[in-house]
Amino acid sequence: MLRWCAYCQRFEGEVPPFETYDVTHGLCARCKDRGLEISDAEMERVQNIKAFQSRLWEAGRSGDQSQAESLLGLSLQMGLRPIDTLVGLVTPALWRVGRLWEERKMTVFEEHRFTAFCEQLLALVALKTPAVSGGAPVLLLPAEGNIHTLGARMMHIWLSSLEQNAHCVFPGIPVREAASLVWSVRPAVVGVSISMPDQLPQALELEKKLKDELGPECPPVVVGGFPVKMGRVAGSQPRAGESSAQMLIRLARERSVENFGKAL
């Protein structure tokens, strides 16, 4: 589930159960410290964000990509960070679309149209997201054959919002080329995204090839994606109470500290 602060209206990360993108509301640490009072202006902002979420849904359903830029501008005016909009609002909408498709309440064409709108919104957000430099980056690679890259690209934005240097290559590239890229970039962590269970062998082949070629210098490889989240295939094994995305973030931070220590 996605954790969302009911007061300041910000995305606060993931919480179990991880196999759903439903939203659970609570209070972030900042809002807990200041008490439970909420001003009229803050209440109005909550209502405006709810209305914005409805507009976002209708624009996606209609496939009107021309609204993407104006909606992004509106979200920024309301004080939403790009990560709030993408992960906190767009991801639950995509999850809802997937469930409607599975229930045969939405056609493949309608699902593609909604996804195309989200792709446009994501591209605009990427243009407004400053690149983070310094330190070994996180390298995000959709598995070979994976053309569904929204998840990996959103992870890129998420990492950037945490001031973590990251690179995302999409769509998926052959295992041999991916291994060469890892060799040249020397990332702190490699994240491999799969969208279908039959892409897991390519992800595991890349991990094996990296370990064979780089030995002890091989960075951690985190395999995640929709089939892993849903428990349909076994990807990387995060700690208890930790999603694959949180595992990726944790390893990136730990490896950054290790690399800093070596530099000293």
C-alpha positions in Angstrom: 0.0 0.0 0.0 1.0 3.6 -0.5 1.2 5.8 2.6 -0.2 9.3 2.2 -0.2 12.0 4.9 -3.8 13.1 5.4 -2.7 16.6 6.6 0.1 17.8 4.4 -1.0 15.7 1.5 2.4 14.1 0.7 3.5 10.7 -0.4 5.3 9.0 2.5 6.4 5.7 1.0 5.1 2.1 1.0 3.7 0.0 3.8 2.6 -3.7 3.9 0.8 -5.3 2.2 3.0 -4.5 -0.8 0.9 -6.4 -3.3 -1.6 -3.5 -3.6 -1.4 0.1 -4.6 -4.3 1.2 -2.5 -3.7 4.3 -0.4 -3.7 4.3 3.4 -3.9 7.6 5.2 -2.1 8.7 8.3 0.2 11.4 9.7 3.8 12.0 8.7 6.4 12.8 11.4 6.2 16.5 10.7 2.4 16.7 11.1 2.5 14.5 14.3 4.9 16.9 15.9 2.7 19.9 15.3 -0.5 18.4 16.7 -3.9 17.5 15.3 -5.2 20.9 14.4 -5.8 21.6 10.7 -6.5 25.1 9.4 -9.3 26.1 7.0 -6.7 26.7 4.3 -5.3 23.2 4.7 -8.7 21.7 4.6 -9.5 23.6 1.4 -6.2 22.2 -0.1 -7.3 18.7 0.8 -10.5 19.2 -1.1 -8.7 20.8 -4.1 -6.3 17.8 -4.3 -9.3 15.4 -4.3 -10.9 17.4 -7.1 -7.5 17.3 -8.9 -7.4 13.5 -8.6 -10.8 13.3 -10.2 -9.7 15.5 -13.1 -6.6 13.4 -13.5 -8.7 10.3 -13.7 -11.1 11.8 -16.3 -8.2 13.1 -18.5 -6.6 9.6 -18.5 -9.9 7.9 -19.3 -10.4 10.3 -22.2 -6.8 9.9 -23.3 -6.5 13.7 -23.7 -2.8 14.1 -23.5 -3.1 17.8 -24.1 -4.2 18.1 -20.5 -1.1 16.6 -19.1 0.9 19.8 -19.0 -1.8 21.9 -17.5 -2.6 19.3 -14.9 1.1 19.1 -13.9 1.2 22.9 -13.6 -1.9 22.8 -11.4 -0.4 20.1 -9.2 2.8 22.3 -8.7 0.6 25.3 -7.9 -1.1 23.2 -5.2 2.2 22.4 -3.6 2.4 18.8 -4.7 5.9 17.5 -5.5 6.3 15.5 -8.7 6.8 12.3 -6.6 3.4 13.0 -4.9 1.7 13.3 -8.2 3.3 10.3 -9.9 3.5 7.8 -7.1 0.8 9.0 -4.8 -1.9 9.8 -7.4 -1.0 8.3 -10.8 0.1 4.9 -9.5 -3.2 4.2 -7.6 -5.1 5.3 -10.8 -3.0 2.8 -12.9 -3.7 0.1 -10.3 -7.4 0.9 -10.6 -7.2 0.6 -14.4 -5.6 -2.8 -14.1 -8.3 -4.1 -11.9 -11.0 -2.7 -14.2 -9.3 -4.5 -17.1 -9.1 -7.8 -15.1 -12.8 -7.5 -14.3 -13.5 -6.8 -18.0 -14.9 -3.4 -17.2 -12.3 -1.7 -19.3 -11.1 -2.6 -22.8 -7.5 -3.1 -23.8 -7.8 0.1 -25.9 -9.0 2.1 -22.9 -6.2 0.7 -20.8 -3.6 1.6 -23.5 -5.1 5.1 -23.8 -4.9 5.7 -20.0 -1.3 4.4 -19.9 -0.3 6.7 -22.8 -1.7 9.7 -20.9 0.4 8.7 -17.9 3.5 8.3 -20.1 3.0 11.8 -21.3 2.7 13.1 -17.8 5.8 11.2 -16.7 7.8 12.6 -19.6 6.9 16.1 -18.5 7.8 15.5 -14.9 11.1 14.0 -16.0 11.9 17.2 -17.9 11.3 19.2 -14.7 13.3 16.9 -12.4 16.9 18.1 -11.8 19.5 15.5 -12.4 21.4 14.4 -9.3 25.2 14.0 -9.7 27.9 12.7 -7.4 28.4 9.3 -6.0 27.9 5.9 -7.6 24.5 5.9 -9.2 21.6 3.4 -9.1 21.2 1.9 -12.6 17.6 0.9 -13.5 17.2 -1.6 -16.3 13.9 -3.0 -17.5 14.6 -6.7 -18.4 15.2 -7.7 -22.0 11.8 -7.8 -23.7 10.1 -5.5 -21.1 8.4 -2.7 -22.9 6.4 -1.6 -19.9 8.8 0.9 -18.4 6.5 3.2 -16.3 7.5 1.5 -13.1 11.3 1.8 -13.6 10.9 5.4 -14.8 8.8 6.3 -11.7 11.5 4.7 -9.6 14.0 7.0 -11.2 11.9 10.0 -10.2 11.5 8.6 -6.7 15.3 8.2 -6.3 15.9 11.7 -7.7 13.5 13.1 -5.2 15.7 11.5 -2.5 18.7 13.2 -4.0 20.1 9.8 -5.1 22.1 9.8 -8.4 20.2 7.4 -10.8 20.1 6.4 -14.4 17.3 4.6 -16.2 17.6 2.8 -19.5 14.4 2.0 -21.3 13.0 -0.1 -22.9 14.9 -3.3 -22.0 18.2 -4.1 -23.7 19.9 -7.5 -24.4 21.7 -9.1 -21.4 25.1 -8.8 -23.0 24.7 -5.0 -23.6 23.3 -4.5 -20.1 26.3 -6.3 -18.6 28.6 -4.1 -20.6 26.7 -1.0 -19.4 27.1 -2.0 -15.7 30.8 -2.6 -16.3 31.2 0.9 -17.6 28.9 2.8 -15.2 30.0 0.9 -12.1 26.7 1.6 -10.2 26.1 1.2 -6.5 23.0 -0.9 -7.2 21.3 -2.4 -10.3 17.5 -2.5 -10.3 16.0 -4.9 -12.9 12.3 -4.5 -13.6 10.1 -7.2 -15.1 6.5 -6.8 -16.1 5.7 -10.5 -17.0 6.7 -13.7 -15.2 8.4 -15.0 -18.4 11.0 -12.1 -18.2 12.4 -13.4 -14.9 15.0 -15.7 -16.6 16.5 -12.7 -18.4 16.8 -10.8 -15.2 18.4 -13.8 -13.4 20.7 -14.3 -16.4 21.9 -10.7 -16.1 22.6 -11.1 -12.4 24.6 -14.3 -13.0 26.6 -12.8 -15.8 27.5 -9.8 -13.6 28.6 -12.0 -10.7 30.7 -14.2 -13.1 32.4 -11.2 -14.7 32.7 -8.8 -11.8 33.1 -11.2 -8.9 33.4 -9.4 -5.5 33.0 -6.0 -7.3 29.5 -7.0 -8.6 26.9 -4.5 -7.3 23.8 -5.8 -5.6 21.0 -6.7 -8.2 17.4 -6.1 -7.1 14.8 -7.8 -9.3 11.3 -6.3 -8.9 8.2 -5.4 -10.9 4.6 -6.2 -11.0 4.9 -10.1 -11.0 7.3 -9.9 -8.0 5.0 -7.5 -6.1 2.0 -9.8 -6.7 4.0 -12.8 -5.5 3.7 -14.6 -8.9 7.4 -15.0 -9.2 10.3 -14.8 -6.6 12.5 -11.8 -7.2 15.0 -10.4 -4.8 14.4 -11.1 -1.2 13.9 -7.9 0.8 13.9 -7.7 4.6 10.7 -8.3 6.4 8.3 -5.4 6.1 10.3 -4.0 3.1 9.3 -3.7 -0.6 11.7 -4.3 -3.5 11.6 -0.5 -4.0 12.5 0.2 -0.4 15.3 -2.5 -0.7 16.7 -0.7 -3.7 16.7 2.7 -1.8 18.3 1.1 1.3 21.1 -0.6 -0.6 21.8 2.6 -2.5 22.2 4.5 0.8 24.3 1.8 2.3 26.6 1.5 -0.7 27.0 5.3 -0.9 28.2 5.2 2.7 30.6 2.4 1.9 32.0 4.2 -1.1 32.4 7.4 0.9 34.4 5.5 3.5 36.7 4.0 0.9 37.3 7.5 -0.6 38.5 8.7 2.8 
